[in-house]
Amino acid sequence: MRVTMLLPGVLREHAAGAGQLELDLPGQAATLAAALDVVAGRHPGLERRLRDERGALRRYVNLFVDGEECRRLAGADTPLRDGAEIQVIPSIAGG
């Protein structure tokens, strides 16, 4: 199964400059967590910005699966279909 992850400019430096990652996931019952495991193997610096040291999704990063925010679905357990698109959108804060 193959899915695509789209990265904003601010995170591309942690993925060798790539704005889009093609991720090959094992098995047919792939989840967002499985996609993040693949990212961890290829780009550990990027993975550290998406998940904390316990493996939980970071609060200030929003992950959308086919246009739906994953926290409104099943979080990291959100199932992925072949060809799914994962969009990463970091929160913006300031004062």
MDTraj code that builds the backbone (N, CA, C; nanometers):
import mdtraj as md
import numpy as np

residues = "MET ARG VAL THR MET LEU LEU PRO GLY VAL LEU ARG GLU HIS ALA ALA GLY ALA GLY GLN LEU GLU LEU ASP LEU PRO GLY GLN ALA ALA THR LEU ALA ALA ALA LEU ASP VAL VAL ALA GLY ARG HIS PRO GLY LEU GLU ARG ARG LEU ARG ASP GLU ARG GLY ALA LEU ARG ARG TYR VAL ASN LEU PHE VAL ASP GLY GLU GLU CYS ARG ARG LEU ALA GLY ALA ASP THR PRO LEU ARG ASP GLY ALA GLU ILE GLN VAL ILE PRO SER ILE ALA GLY GLY".split()
xyz = np.array([
    [0.0844, -0.1165, 0.0000],
    [0.0000, 0.0000, 0.0000],
    [0.0893, 0.1234, 0.0000],
    [0.0505, 0.2224, -0.0778],
    [0.1287, 0.3452, -0.0870],
    [0.0407, 0.4650, -0.0531],
    [0.0955, 0.5550, 0.0300],
    [0.0272, 0.6794, 0.0640],
    [0.1245, 0.7950, 0.0428],
    [0.0706, 0.9153, 0.0358],
    [0.1506, 1.0354, 0.0147],
    [0.1376, 1.1266, 0.1353],
    [0.2507, 1.1792, 0.1820],
    [0.2500, 1.2769, 0.2904],
    [0.2981, 1.4099, 0.2342],
    [0.2186, 1.5144, 0.2542],
    [0.2516, 1.6488, 0.2081],
    [0.3037, 1.7301, 0.3257],
    [0.4188, 1.7941, 0.3053],
    [0.4845, 1.8683, 0.4134],
    [0.4876, 2.0174, 0.3836],
    [0.4654, 2.1008, 0.4854],
    [0.4793, 2.2450, 0.4667],
    [0.6272, 2.2823, 0.4617],
    [0.6555, 2.4003, 0.4109],
    [0.7934, 2.4458, 0.3971],
    [0.8743, 2.4393, 0.5248],
    [0.8124, 2.4712, 0.6381],
    [0.8840, 2.4758, 0.7651],
    [0.9360, 2.3385, 0.8090],
    [0.8788, 2.2306, 0.7599],
    [0.9232, 2.0961, 0.7989],
    [1.0088, 2.0269, 0.6926],
    [1.0194, 2.0845, 0.5770],
    [1.0920, 2.0182, 0.4674],
    [1.2396, 1.9978, 0.4965],
    [1.2998, 2.0857, 0.5736],
    [1.4425, 2.0693, 0.6055],
    [1.4682, 1.9393, 0.6813],
    [1.3657, 1.8854, 0.7455],
    [1.3794, 1.7606, 0.8209],
    [1.3489, 1.6381, 0.7351],
    [1.3203, 1.6624, 0.6072],
    [1.2914, 1.5533, 0.5134],
    [1.3755, 1.5695, 0.3873],
    [1.4998, 1.6134, 0.4052],
    [1.5938, 1.6317, 0.2941],
    [1.5380, 1.7260, 0.1882],
    [1.4580, 1.8241, 0.2314],
    [1.4044, 1.9245, 0.1409],
    [1.2785, 1.8840, 0.0662],
    [1.2306, 1.7636, 0.0885],
    [1.1136, 1.7136, 0.0144],
    [0.9849, 1.7769, 0.0662],
    [0.8982, 1.8133, -0.0258],
    [0.7665, 1.8639, 0.0095],
    [0.6611, 1.7557, 0.0066],
    [0.6997, 1.6417, -0.0468],
    [0.6072, 1.5290, -0.0588],
    [0.6844, 1.4001, -0.0377],
    [0.6311, 1.3131, 0.0457],
    [0.6926, 1.1828, 0.0703],
    [0.5982, 1.0739, 0.0228],
    [0.6500, 0.9808, -0.0545],
    [0.5736, 0.8621, -0.0936],
    [0.6110, 0.7525, 0.0052],
    [0.5132, 0.7003, 0.0761],
    [0.5383, 0.6019, 0.1810],
    [0.4774, 0.4680, 0.1436],
    [0.5597, 0.3650, 0.1395],
    [0.5113, 0.2289, 0.1157],
    [0.4871, 0.1646, 0.2513],
    [0.3630, 0.1261, 0.2756],
    [0.3243, 0.0694, 0.4045],
    [0.3017, -0.0799, 0.3915],
    [0.3456, -0.1549, 0.4924],
    [0.3250, -0.3000, 0.4882],
    [0.1793, -0.3356, 0.5162],
    [0.1329, -0.4417, 0.4535],
    [-0.0003, -0.4943, 0.4818],
    [-0.1129, -0.4125, 0.4227],
    [-0.2319, -0.4617, 0.4418],
    [-0.3507, -0.3963, 0.3886],
    [-0.4249, -0.3149, 0.4941],
    [-0.3990, -0.3394, 0.6213],
    [-0.4691, -0.2693, 0.7290],
    [-0.3801, -0.1595, 0.7859],
    [-0.3321, -0.0704, 0.7012],
    [-0.2389, 0.0340, 0.7426],
    [-0.3119, 0.1455, 0.8174],
    [-0.2395, 0.2072, 0.9103],
    [-0.2926, 0.3186, 0.9884],
    [-0.1982, 0.4381, 0.9773],
    [-0.2447, 0.5511, 1.0281],
    [-0.1601, 0.6690, 1.0332],
    [-0.0343, 0.6403, 1.1147],
    [-0.0467, 0.5652, 1.2232],
    [0.0700, 0.5293, 1.3049],
    [0.1721, 0.4517, 1.2230],
    [0.1266, 0.3615, 1.1368],
    [0.2186, 0.2849, 1.0517],
    [0.2912, 0.3780, 0.9555],
    [0.2210, 0.4771, 0.9021],
    [0.2846, 0.5741, 0.8123],
    [0.3908, 0.6533, 0.8880],
    [0.3611, 0.6923, 1.0110],
    [0.4583, 0.7662, 1.0912],
    [0.5777, 0.6796, 1.1288],
    [0.5570, 0.5499, 1.1435],
    [0.6692, 0.4583, 1.1682],
    [0.7639, 0.4559, 1.0484],
    [0.7089, 0.4585, 0.9274],
    [0.7917, 0.4619, 0.8062],
    [0.8691, 0.5935, 0.8013],
    [0.8023, 0.7038, 0.8335],
    [0.8693, 0.8342, 0.8382],
    [0.9837, 0.8303, 0.9397],
    [0.9612, 0.7689, 1.0554],
    [1.0647, 0.7605, 1.1594],
    [1.1891, 0.6901, 1.1082],
    [1.1703, 0.5871, 1.0281],
    [1.2835, 0.5138, 0.9733],
    [1.3608, 0.5915, 0.8689],
    [1.2905, 0.6730, 0.7919],
    [1.3545, 0.7484, 0.6837],
    [1.4017, 0.8870, 0.7256],
    [1.3242, 0.9525, 0.8105],
    [1.3525, 1.0910, 0.8497],
    [1.3259, 1.1091, 0.9995],
    [1.4159, 1.0594, 1.0853],
    [1.3915, 1.0672, 1.2297],
    [1.3725, 1.2097, 1.2810],
    [1.4385, 1.3062, 1.2204],
    [1.4215, 1.4454, 1.2632],
    [1.2806, 1.4955, 1.2391],
    [1.2209, 1.4542, 1.1296],
    [1.0824, 1.4909, 1.0994],
    [0.9879, 1.4211, 1.1957],
    [1.0114, 1.2945, 1.2189],
    [0.9239, 1.2173, 1.3071],
    [0.9198, 1.2777, 1.4467],
    [1.0323, 1.3298, 1.4947],
    [1.0364, 1.3919, 1.6280],
    [0.9514, 1.5184, 1.6347],
    [0.9232, 1.5779, 1.5212],
    [0.8378, 1.6966, 1.5195],
    [0.6899, 1.6609, 1.5058],
    [0.6620, 1.5360, 1.4733],
    [0.5238, 1.4906, 1.4582],
    [0.4737, 1.4136, 1.5801],
    [0.5653, 1.3404, 1.6466],
    [0.5281, 1.2608, 1.7646],
    [0.6242, 1.2911, 1.8783],
    [0.5743, 1.2788, 2.0000],
    [0.6610, 1.3006, 2.1157],
    [0.7385, 1.1732, 2.1488],
    [0.8162, 1.1771, 2.2565],
    [0.9019, 1.0637, 2.2927],
    [0.8229, 0.9388, 2.3311],
    [0.6950, 0.9541, 2.3621],
    [0.6091, 0.8387, 2.3921],
    [0.5385, 0.7853, 2.2680],
    [0.5554, 0.8560, 2.1557],
    [0.4915, 0.8141, 2.0316],
    [0.3562, 0.8776, 2.0071],
    [0.3124, 0.9650, 2.0978],
    [0.1832, 1.0332, 2.0816],
    [0.1972, 1.1481, 1.9821],
    [0.0902, 1.1758, 1.9096],
    [0.0906, 1.2884, 1.8166],
    [0.1100, 1.4181, 1.8945],
    [0.1955, 1.5037, 1.8424],
    [0.2184, 1.6319, 1.9092],
    [0.0938, 1.7193, 1.8945],
    [0.0616, 1.7935, 2.0005],
    [-0.0599, 1.8761, 2.0020],
    [-0.0563, 1.9885, 1.9006],
    [0.0611, 2.0421, 1.8721],
    [0.0702, 2.1582, 1.7843],
    [0.0851, 2.1229, 1.6363],
    [0.0726, 1.9964, 1.6037],
    [0.0785, 1.9538, 1.4639],
    [-0.0541, 1.8875, 1.4294],
    [-0.1142, 1.9324, 1.3210],
    [-0.2402, 1.8747, 1.2749],
    [-0.2126, 1.7870, 1.1538],
    [-0.2638, 1.6653, 1.1584],
    [-0.2482, 1.5709, 1.0482],
    [-0.3858, 1.5442, 0.9889],
    [-0.3984, 1.5676, 0.8599],
    [-0.5236, 1.5464, 0.7888],
    [-0.5088, 1.4250, 0.6983],
    [-0.6050, 1.3362, 0.7039],
    [-0.6069, 1.2178, 0.6182],
    [-0.7210, 1.2363, 0.5195],
    [-0.6853, 1.2501, 0.3930],
    [-0.7850, 1.2746, 0.2880],
    [-0.8783, 1.3894, 0.3261],
    [-0.8199, 1.4959, 0.3824],
    [-0.8953, 1.6164, 0.4137],
    [-0.9640, 1.6184, 0.5487],
    [-0.9562, 1.5108, 0.6253],
    [-1.0201, 1.5041, 0.7573],
    [-0.9131, 1.5048, 0.8665],
    [-0.9300, 1.5929, 0.9655],
    [-0.8338, 1.6008, 1.0746],
    [-0.8357, 1.4696, 1.1520],
    [-0.7199, 1.4089, 1.1708],
    [-0.7132, 1.2736, 1.2271],
    [-0.7694, 1.2644, 1.3683],
    [-0.7615, 1.3712, 1.4460],
    [-0.8143, 1.3653, 1.5830],
    [-0.9667, 1.3532, 1.5844],
    [-1.0307, 1.3907, 1.4769],
    [-1.1768, 1.3753, 1.4653],
    [-1.2128, 1.2374, 1.4116],
    [-1.1121, 1.1641, 1.3717],
    [-1.1319, 1.0276, 1.3236],
    [-1.0877, 0.9341, 1.4357],
    [-0.9790, 0.8630, 1.4165],
    [-0.9306, 0.7696, 1.5194],
    [-0.7887, 0.8027, 1.5639],
    [-0.7471, 0.9283, 1.5474],
    [-0.6124, 0.9684, 1.5866],
    [-0.5079, 0.8896, 1.5097],
    [-0.4050, 0.8432, 1.5786],
    [-0.2982, 0.7663, 1.5136],
    [-0.3481, 0.6329, 1.4600],
    [-0.4616, 0.5865, 1.5100],
    [-0.5194, 0.4598, 1.4627],
    [-0.6100, 0.4776, 1.3413],
    [-0.6135, 0.5977, 1.2848],
    [-0.6956, 0.6223, 1.1663],
    [-0.6506, 0.5305, 1.0538],
    [-0.7420, 0.4519, 0.9983],
    [-0.7045, 0.3635, 0.8880],
    [-0.6757, 0.4437, 0.7614],
    [-0.5843, 0.3919, 0.6818],
    [-0.5481, 0.4545, 0.5548],
    [-0.5851, 0.3622, 0.4400],
    [-0.6295, 0.4222, 0.3316],
    [-0.6577, 0.3461, 0.2096],
    [-0.5377, 0.3608, 0.1162],
    [-0.5259, 0.2709, 0.0224],
    [-0.4209, 0.2826, -0.0781],
    [-0.4414, 0.4137, -0.1530],
    [-0.3364, 0.4935, -0.1646],
    [-0.3448, 0.6217, -0.2328],
    [-0.3867, 0.7372, -0.1435],
    [-0.4019, 0.7134, -0.0139],
    [-0.4440, 0.8191, 0.0789],
    [-0.3421, 0.9328, 0.0799],
    [-0.3916, 1.0522, 0.1135],
    [-0.3063, 1.1699, 0.1244],
    [-0.3081, 1.2178, 0.2693],
    [-0.1888, 1.2316, 0.3258],
    [-0.1727, 1.2824, 0.4620],
    [-0.1113, 1.4210, 0.4502],
    [-0.1806, 1.5204, 0.5015],
    [-0.1289, 1.6565, 0.4974],
    [-0.0898, 1.6981, 0.6383],
    [0.0305, 1.7527, 0.6518],
    [0.0820, 1.7972, 0.7811],
    [0.0718, 1.9490, 0.7872],
    [0.0024, 1.9990, 0.8909],
    [-0.0134, 2.1435, 0.9079],
    [0.0208, 2.1791, 1.0521],
    [0.1359, 2.2440, 1.0730],
    [0.1705, 2.2840, 1.2095],
    [0.0858, 2.4036, 1.2530],
    [0.0587, 2.4108, 1.3825],
    [-0.0151, 2.5243, 1.4373],
    [0.0736, 2.6477, 1.4346],
    [0.0098, 2.7622, 1.4265],
    [0.0816, 2.8894, 1.4290],
    [0.0448, 2.9592, 1.5586],
    [0.1465, 3.0024, 1.6310],
    [0.1225, 3.0712, 1.7578],
    [0.2036, 3.1997, 1.7604],
    [0.1606, 3.2902, 1.8369],
    [0.2339, 3.4150, 1.8481],
    [0.1640, 3.5091, 1.9442],
    [0.2198, 3.6253, 1.9556],
    [0.1599, 3.7172, 2.0510],
    [0.1586, 3.8568, 2.0008],
])
top = md.Topology()
chain = top.add_chain()
for i, resn in enumerate(residues, 1):
    res = top.add_residue(resn, chain, resSeq=i)
    for name in ("N", "CA", "C"):
        top.add_atom(name, md.element.get_by_symbol(name[0]), res)
traj = md.Trajectory(xyz[None], top)
